[in-house]
Amino acid sequence: MTNKHHALLTGGSTGIGAAICKRLLDAGYAVVSLDRKPASVTHSRLTSVVVDLSDIDATRKVAKEYAASHPATVIVHNAGAVLERPLEQVTPEDINTLVGLHTVAPITLVQANIAAMKAAKFGRIVLISTRAVLGLANRTVYSATKASMIGMSRTWALEFGAFGITSNAIAPGPIAETEMFDTMIPGDSPKIPRIVESIPVKRLGRPDDVARAVMFFVDPEASFVTGQTLFVCGGTSTGSIVY
């Protein structure tokens, strides 16, 4: 198996990441999953690595190690955290954590593997951002650092396009069956019907909605699509959403 079929996935143990992981494995990829939790499934082509990607030093160490042993030409950075707070309560620790997780981690992982992509004349970078980049109350640091992913993906599209490398972002809306969503809004919350009513398609998203979009972007035949941001949000990017 050539490194054209090696994928590096972050946050692959639960929710959206687990759905992406399953689809990559089903498509024949060898997957290295970096997450704070061990992978929930086992597979002969899955390597599960426990690491806190908000820790810059730990991320750098893991990136270097696995770029040497499992050089990846597909990178999907899905790991994320919200740290929901009104602006008055935002702390320097919040900023450092989410900058590390949402901005420094993808930079570090791409830096470690970009030589392999260039050598293969093929690469696919997908950064999972959020619909909240358009604005959502109590998400100052989250929306700011997730917005950095869109800027990075567009910049990398310019830098690496001539090498057969594409770089795109996906901005999910409210996705149920995820740790992030369920922690903020439990399934029995009275907010759920109001949220659903505010979504044009009248349902919450599911992890596989995002995973399908990822598989489009990583497809070798999707070579003419780069620097784009796809909102997988049930239409909520066209207006406001109630939380």
N, C-alpha and C positions, 0 to 999 in steps of 0.2 A: 504494500500500500504506500503510495507516494505521499509526500506531505501536502499535496493538493487536497487530500482527504483527511487531514488532521485539523480538528476544530478546538479552539480554546473558548470555553464558555464560563462566564462568571455568574454566581447566584443560581447554579443549576440544580439545586437540591429540592426546591419547593416552588409551588405556584407557576408563574410564567416560565421561570428557568427550567423547571422540571419538564414542562410541555415542550420547550425548545430542545432540551436534551433528548427527549424521546424521539422527536422528529429527526434530529441529526443522526441518532443511532439507526433509526429505521432507514435513513437514506444512505447508510454505509459509512458514515464518518467514524473515525476514532476520536473520542472526545475526552479532553481534560477539563473537568469541572472544578472551579475554584469557588469555595463557599465557606461560610462560618460553620455550616453543618455538613456532616457526611451525606453523600448522595442517598436517596431513598430507594434506589434500585441498584442492582448489580448487573454488569454486562461485560463480556470479554473485551469490548472495545472502549470501555469507560474507565477512566482513572479519576477518582475522587480525591481532591486535596483540600484539607481543612485549613483555611487561612482567613484572617481578618483583613480585607482589602482596604479598610480605612487606615491601616497601619502601613505607612509608606515604606519603611524598611523591610517589613515582612513581604510586602508585595514585590518589591525589587528583587528580593532573594528568590522567591518562587518563580517570578518571571524569567530570571536568568537561568534557573535550574531546568525549567521545562522547555524553554526555547532551545536549550542544548540537547535535551533528550527527545522532545516531541515538538519540533518546530512546526508552527501552525500557519496555514495560509487562510484560515477562516477564524476571525475573532468576533465573538458576540459578547459585548459587555452589558449584562443585564442586572448585576447586583446593584441594589439601591436601598436607601433608607429615607424616611420623611423627616423625623424630628419636628413634628407639628408644634408650632408656637407662634403667638402674636409677636410682632416685631420687638416690643418692649422687653420680651423675655429671652430673646436670642442671645446665646452666649458665645464667647470665642471658641469654646470646645465644640459647639454645634458646627461652627464654620469650619474648623480644622477637620472634623470628622467627615463632613459631606464633601469638602473640597478633596480630601484624600480619596474618598470612595468614588465620587462621580467624575472628578477631573484628573487627578494624578494617577489613579489606577489605570484608566484606559490609555493614557499617554505612556505609562511604563510598560504595559503589556504590548502595545503596538511597537514601541521602540525595540523591545526584545525580539520581535518576530518579523520586523519589516525586511530584514536582509533575506530571510527565507522566502518571503513573498516576492521580492524583486528577483531572486534567483529563479524562482518558479515561473516568473512572468505571469503571476496570477495571485490575487488576494481579494478577500471579502471582509470588510470591517462593518459591523453593525452595532450601533450604540443605542441602547434603550433609554430614551429620554422620558418625557411625560407631557400630557396635555396641559399640565399646570404651568408650563412655560408661558402660556397665554395669560396667566394670572389666576391665583386661587388664594383666598384668605388664609393666613397663618402658615404660609409655605415660603417665606422669604428665602431662606438658605437653600431649601430643596429646589425651588423653581430656578434660582440663580445658578446653582451648580448643574442642574439638569439642562439648563439653557446652554451652558458651556459645551455640552456634548454636540449640540447642533452646530455651533461655531467650529468645533474641532472637526466634525465629520465633513463639513463643507471645505475647510482648509485642506484636509488630507485628500479630498477628491482632486483638488488642484495639484497637490504635490506628487501624488502617486498614480494618477490616471494613465500616464504614458507607460507605466510598468504593468498594465493589465490589472490594476488594483482598484476596486471600487470602495467607496466609503459612504454609508448612509445612516440615517437615524430613524427610529420609530418612536412615536409619541403616543403611548396608550392613554385612554381615558379611564373611567372607573372599571376595574377588572375584579370581579368577585373570585372566590376560591383562591385567594392569595393571602399570605400572612399579613402583608402590609394593609390591605383593604379590611380584612376581618378584624385586625387589631384596632383600627380606627372606628370601624362601623360594624359591630357584630351582626350576624345574620338576622337576629330578631329585633333589630333596632327599628323604631318607628320612622327613622330617616330614610330607610330603604325605599318605600313607595314614592316618597317625594323625589329622591334621586332618579329613580326609574322614570318618573313622569317628566323630568327635565331632560331626558335623553331622547333625541329624535327617533331612534329605533325602538324605544320603549323596553329596553332590557339592559342589564348589566353585561359587560364584556366577560369573556372567559379566557383563561390562559391560552387556549389553543387558537383564539383569534389573533393573538400577537405572534404565536409560534408560526402560523401560516405566513404571516408577513415576513418574518425572519427568513423562512425558507425561500421566499421569492428573491430576496436580496442576495442570499448566498449562492443561488443557482449560478453555475458557470455561464449559462446562456443570458443572464441578466447583466451583460457587460456594458450596456449603453445607458445604464441608470446609475448615476453617482451624484453625490452632493445633495441628495434629496432628504426630506423629512416627511414620513408618512404618518398621519394621525389615524391611529386605530382606536377610535373613540366613540363610535356610534353616532357621530355627527355633532358631538359636543364642542368641537373646535369652531363651529359656525356661530356659537353664541355662548351664553353663560350656562353654568351648571350649578345645581343646588347641592350643598353638602351640609 
